[in-house]
Amino acid sequence: MKVKKYFRPRDLNEFHRLSAENPDHKILAGGTYVAKMKFPKVDTIIDIQDLGLKGIKEENGDIHIGANVTFTDLIEAELSYCGGLVGQVSSHCGPITIRNIATIGGNVMAGYHWNDTTPLLLALEATLMFTSDSGVKAVPVSSFIANRSTYTGLLLTSIILPSKYKDTKPFYKRFARTRSDIPTSIFIVLNSEEGDHITVGSATVKPVRIMYSADDEFLINTLLPRLNEVKFMDDLRGKPEFKEKIVISQYREWKEK
Amino acid sequence: MDIKVTINGVKKVFNADPGEKLLDLLRREGYKGAKRGCSTGDCGSCAVIINGKLVNSCLIFAGQADGHTLTTIEAIGTVNEPHIIQRTFVEEGAVQCGFCTPGMILATKVLLDKEKDPTLTQIREALSGNLCRCTGYVKIENAVIRSADKMRSE
């Protein structure tokens, strides 16, 4: 990898200054994606490990997670929030050697359709906190997913999980070849005052969150048309038809429960 | 750029290129126990311990290690005085070609420093980032269990 400059700013002011001075930069969190890039078009790396974006805390029932919190941190935190769903999802984010360094912020910002965290955060209606030299911006995950390119170059500092799902018992299914392999399909159902919401990730081009209605034909009339509208992904893990079958199976498993 | 680390208990300053991976730096500086396997973080042959956590040195830029505490296989034992884990791996036949062994030993060390009597699930979890193409894992798992037994009785 040809990198000309490597910086580790000590605070946000220094980060913003370096970002402005080096427009062709890549932000490095854990680095597990960046280091794997074969032919990176990157002149400068800005390592954000010293910016204090660590820590997990609860405030009025909301959970605040620093963008540089690793998956191991999330597992070891043993959060009871939403039936321990955050730790459960984190435990699948690669083998232990990856989870020890890969961060939740890095995973979100890497933007791969198969990320474990994006559907999780969409299901939880999380808010992403970004900072730039013009200030702080709170962005719902749904908006981030819809317009990802808008947030390129901004620094994700933390993620807020709302208190409304604090005591929810989740339904979570993940289909992958092995426990820590990249998922073929993620299926999450969360209940709130408005009803049940289904979130499907990895199988589709973008994660999808949809409200369940107690309709016998919900799968055929609502869920599958919506997923097909977003498009099932055609990749190494399977053809769209295969992924649709996995989602149908996950849906039926939820219904049987 | 200067990389200041405490490596195997010794404070050192290394010089690294901005895009250089920690694995390349370590091997260049003589810590050749970390092996280059896949270079994509899948095999764990390059594993080292940073601040008590097992990580793939092939996925980390040297700059990321600046200011941290590193442990490589060179600190675990020597040919004449192997660590209990190393001795047990040999006794159990958990070493064949040996390429994955430094990573396996370090993964075991991290596990046993934390869990004195690990379950098989915990052992498999601890070794989840390390691949072995020779032994089929059963002997490695047995070696971890026996290492734990020996370390508890010491």
Chai-1 contact restraints between the chains, C-beta under 6 A:
chainA,res_idxA,chainB,res_idxB,connection_type,confidence,min_distance_angstrom,max_distance_angstrom,comment,restraint_id
A,M1,B,G19,contact,1.0,0.0,6.0,A-B,restraint_1
A,V3,B,P18,contact,1.0,0.0,6.0,A-B,restraint_2
A,V3,B,G19,contact,1.0,0.0,6.0,A-B,restraint_3
A,K5,B,P18,contact,1.0,0.0,6.0,A-B,restraint_4
A,Y6,B,P18,contact,1.0,0.0,6.0,A-B,restraint_5
A,Y6,B,G63,contact,1.0,0.0,6.0,A-B,restraint_6
A,G31,B,I60,contact,1.0,0.0,6.0,A-B,restraint_7
A,T32,B,G41,contact,1.0,0.0,6.0,A-B,restraint_8
A,T32,B,L59,contact,1.0,0.0,6.0,A-B,restraint_9
A,A35,B,L59,contact,1.0,0.0,6.0,A-B,restraint_10
A,K36,B,T40,contact,1.0,0.0,6.0,A-B,restraint_11
A,D47,B,G63,contact,1.0,0.0,6.0,A-B,restraint_12
A,P95,B,S128,contact,1.0,0.0,6.0,A-B,restraint_13
A,P95,B,G129,contact,1.0,0.0,6.0,A-B,restraint_14
A,I96,B,S128,contact,1.0,0.0,6.0,A-B,restraint_15
A,I96,B,G129,contact,1.0,0.0,6.0,A-B,restraint_16
A,T97,B,G44,contact,1.0,0.0,6.0,A-B,restraint_17
A,T97,B,L54,contact,1.0,0.0,6.0,A-B,restraint_18
A,T97,B,V55,contact,1.0,0.0,6.0,A-B,restraint_19
A,T97,B,N56,contact,1.0,0.0,6.0,A-B,restraint_20
A,T97,B,G129,contact,1.0,0.0,6.0,A-B,restraint_21
A,I98,B,G41,contact,1.0,0.0,6.0,A-B,restraint_22
A,N100,B,K53,contact,1.0,0.0,6.0,A-B,restraint_23
A,N100,B,V55,contact,1.0,0.0,6.0,A-B,restraint_24
A,I101,B,V55,contact,1.0,0.0,6.0,A-B,restraint_25
A,S180,B,S128,contact,1.0,0.0,6.0,A-B,restraint_26
